[in-house]
């Protein structure tokens, strides 16, 4: 399987996870999709592959879709609900890492084959964990805030892209700075930051339609609930 094909498959699956969850579980489905993508991204981030000369992590697409969910929720329910989504994603990530560390702490039996693999997946240093969680919360809050302040002044496609891109820049900057600054030379530090940001920007333009469809699903549900309340009044 080529890397481009695999990336396209990751994109399609990420979009379907969001839209199917929202279509059939509504707002709760958005939180389910967010938690699912966050957990999957924590696994995928360890996988590296080459794409057009860049080294890319396998989680770039699915993690970027988390910002799509922030836009959908903020668009329909407002800033406070968008911030709640950030904390839902953080809780999913935090619980995943903690439970993973517990799993690897068991003394493996002679028949065990998973310990070495799990140990690599959950080999999280305090510095990396702090970098990841700080970047996640601050970038999520920023994306929600940007979307909110642009809501009455711009088209949905513009505020989604603005919020997503600003959030991703901040996420990369905070994570790379806390995780790597002082451990690698400045040139390497900038290469890590710029490469990740450029790749995410290139991938980001193809998620706008997901925002439009997700917003429509949630607004249709709200209209149906309002009609039911009027009929029962």
N, C-alpha and C positions, 0 to 999 in steps of 0.2 A: 504494500500500500504506500503510495507516495505521500510526502508530507503535506502537499497542498490538498490532496483528497482527504487526508485525516483531519486537517484543519477545517475543511468544509463540513465534514461530518460532525466535528465538535460544535461548530456554529449551528448547524441544523438541530442537533440534539438539545443544545442550550436554549435555543428559541422555543422549541417544542415543550421543553420542561416548563418554561415560564407560561406560555400561552395555554397549555392544557391544564396546568394547575389553577390558573386564574379563571379559565372558562368553566371548570367544574367545581372549584372550591372557593371562587371569588376572592375576597380580600385575604382570607386565611390561606388560600392557595398561593398568593404572592409571597407570604412568609415561608410557606413550605418550600417553594421554588428557591427562594433566597438561601435558606439553610442548606438545601441540597447542593446548590452551586458552590457555596462557601466551603462545605466539607469536601466536595470533589476537587475543588481548586487547591485545597491544602495538600491533597495527594499528588495532583498533577504538577504542582510547582517544582517538584524535584526532577521532573523529566525535561531534558533539554533536547532540542532538535534544531537543524539548520533550515532557514527559510530566506531565500534571496540574499544569502551571505550574512544574515543575522543569526545569532544564537538566541533562540526563543524558548520560553517555558511552555509546557503543554497546557498550562492553566490560563494563559493570557485571554483567550476568548471567553471561557466560562466565567472567569473572575470579572472581566469587563461587563458581562451581562448583569452582574450584581448592581452596577450603577444604573442599568436600564430599569431594574425593579424600583430603585429609589425614585427615579423620574416618574414612573407609573403611579406609585403610591402618593407621591407629593402632588402630582397633577390632579388627582381625583379627591384626595382626603386632606391635603394641606401639609404644612411644615411639621406640625407636631407628630403626625402619623409617619411622616418620612423619617423623623429622628427615631421614632420607635423601631422602624425597620432596621436602622443602623444597629441598634442594640440587640435586635433579634439575630442579626448576622453575627455580631460579636459573640453573643452567647453560644451560638452553634459552633463557632470556631474554637472558643475557649473550652467548651465541654469536650469537643473532639480531641483536642490536644491533651487535656488532662486524663481522659479515659485511655488514650493511646499510651501515655506514660505508665499508667497502671497496668495495662496489658503486658507491656514489655518488662515490667518488674517481676512477673511470675518467673520462678525458676523452671526452665523448659524441661520436658521429659526427653528421654532418649529418642522417642519417635517424632519429636517436634521438628518441623521444617520451616516454620514461619518466623522464628525469633530474629534471625539475622536480617530478614527483610523489614520486619516491623521496627526493629531497632534503628535502621537507617531512616525510615519514614518519620519516626518520632524523635529523632536525634536533634531536639530543639534546645539550643543554648538560651540562657536567660536574656542575653542581648538580642538575639534574633526574635525571640518571642515578644519582647518589649517593643522592638521596632515594628513588627507586624501588627500588633494590637493597637499601638499608638497611631500608626499610619491609617489603619482601617477606620478607627473612630473619627479622627480628625478629617480625613478625606471624605468620609460619608456625610458627616455634618456639613461640610463645605458644599458638597454637591447638592444636598437638600436645600441649603440656604440660597445658593445661586439659582436653582430652579424656582424657588418660591419668589424671590424678588423680581424675577423676569416674567412671572406668570401673567401679569396683567399688561405687559408691554410688548411681548414678542409672540411669534408663532411657536407651536409646540416643538417642531423640528429644531428650531434655533435654540430654545432654552434647554432641550434635552442634550444637544451636542455641546453647548457651552458648559452645562453643569457636569456632564460626563468627563469632558476633557480637562477642565480645571480640577475636578476631583482626582483624576488619574495622575496629573502632574504632581499634585500635592502628595498623593499616596506614594508615588515613586520617590519623590524628593525626601520625604520623611523616612521611609524605610531604608533607602540606600545610605542616607546620612547616618542614621543611628546604627545600622548594621555594619557598615563598611568604612566609614570615615575614620581615618587614623590607623586602619589595618591594611589599607592598600594605598598606593600613591595616588595623587590627585588626578592624573590622566586616566587611570583605571577606574577610579570613582566616577568620573564624568562619562566614560564610555558605558559603564553599567547603567547609569541614569538615562543617558540619551538614547541608547539602543532600545531599552525597554519602553521608553516613552514614544519613540518614533513608531515602533511596531504596534503598540496599542492604538496610536492615532490612525494608522493605516487600517486597522481592523475595526475601528469604532464607527466608521461611516455606514456600515451595513446593519446597524441595529435599530435605526429610527423607526422602521415599519413595525418592529416588535412593540415599541412604545405606543404607537397609534392603535394597534389592535388590542393590546392589553388595556389601555385607557377606555376603549370602546366597550370591551367586555364588562368592566367594572361600572361604567356609567349606565349601560343598559340594565345591569342588575339593580342599581340604585333607582332607576326610573320604574322598574317593575315593582320594587318594594313600595315606592311612593303611590303607585296606582292601586296596589292592594290595600294600603292604609286608607286611601280615599274611599274605596268601595266598601270597606268595613266600618267606616265612620258613621 
